[in-house]
Amino acid sequence: MNEASSIASRLAQVQDRIRAAALRAGRAPDAVALLPVSKTFGEEAIREAVRIGIHRFGENKAQEIRSKYAPLADCHIDWVMIGHLQTNKAKDIARMAAEVQSLDRMELAIALDRRLQLEGRAMDALVQVKTSTEPSKYGLPPEELPAFLRRLARETPALRVRGLMTLAINAPSQDAVRACFRTLRELRDQAQNEAIEGVDLSRLSMGMSGDFEIAIEEGSTEVRIGTAIFGGRIYGDDYYWPEGRSS
Ligand SMILES: *Cc1c(COP(=O)(O)O)cnc(C)c1O
């Protein structure tokens, strides 16, 4: 199979599995969106995905969005930042990304907001929450979420809060993985009860190639899928999770 047909067929398989998991969980088959994650994959693979109708891709490094942005400008891609974002990269993300899902601290929110205002635009944002006890995980500590959301509503008007994002623990135990997803949903439900003006928490971005069906059972509205669509990555997983995660 060439690259085009294998990306297309893997994408179709993933979409079938998403729909099946939603139905099993008693949810509408189109209740869960798919965000293909193109990190480490080059122009060719991304163009193949664009040809079969994908126009929104997740990336976990600001430098990688920057290097793909201009060469793929003709594809009109919405780049979604899903990885740890250094504050000094806020400028690139404010300019090039359509959305950020890894908003995890006020310093970053303020830097993004300032840059977005200079660009004259606003951006959808998901707050990344740390739902596992693994020391290497980025994300806001759950107990800080309510105060963080209130500050975003007051101080960063160019960031439109749309929901929460998490990475589950990397563990063989499905129960441990499920507990992370359930925690995110419960945190969302609690925060929603506060009804903070300007804060919409309808989206839950959770689930990756190895655990998305569990995430869907726990209420995910959006799964972020890399390897199950694009194939294995050249870099080992420790390239992304230097402190030991694999996925
Ligand atoms: C790489 C990555 C994914 C996708 O992981 P796969 O296991 O390749 O599906 C999802 N979310 C984040 C934050 C990532 O960095």
The ligand as a MOL file (V3000), in Angstrom:
LIG
                    3D

  0  0  0     0  0            999 V3000
M  V30 BEGIN CTAB
M  V30 COUNTS 15 15 0 0 0
M  V30 BEGIN ATOM
M  V30 1 C 1.5270 12.6750 20.4590 0
M  V30 2 C 0.3530 13.1510 21.1990 0
M  V30 3 C -0.9080 12.5750 20.9890 0
M  V30 4 C -1.1460 11.4180 20.0250 0
M  V30 5 O -0.4780 10.2870 20.4680 0
M  V30 6 P -0.6140 8.8770 19.6890 0
M  V30 7 O -0.2850 7.8900 20.7300 0
M  V30 8 O 0.3680 8.9360 18.5900 0
M  V30 9 O -1.9920 8.7930 19.1790 0
M  V30 10 C -1.9860 13.0830 21.7070 0
M  V30 11 N -1.8360 14.0890 22.5780 0
M  V30 12 C -0.6450 14.6780 22.8150 0
M  V30 13 C -0.5600 15.7950 23.7690 0
M  V30 14 C 0.4910 14.2280 22.1240 0
M  V30 15 O 1.6720 14.8080 22.3530 0
M  V30 END ATOM
M  V30 BEGIN BOND
M  V30 1 1 1 2
M  V30 2 1 2 3
M  V30 3 2 2 14
M  V30 4 1 3 4
M  V30 5 2 3 10
M  V30 6 1 4 5
M  V30 7 1 5 6
M  V30 8 2 6 7
M  V30 9 1 6 8
M  V30 10 1 6 9
M  V30 11 1 10 11
M  V30 12 2 11 12
M  V30 13 1 12 13
M  V30 14 1 12 14
M  V30 15 1 14 15
M  V30 END BOND
M  V30 END CTAB
M  END
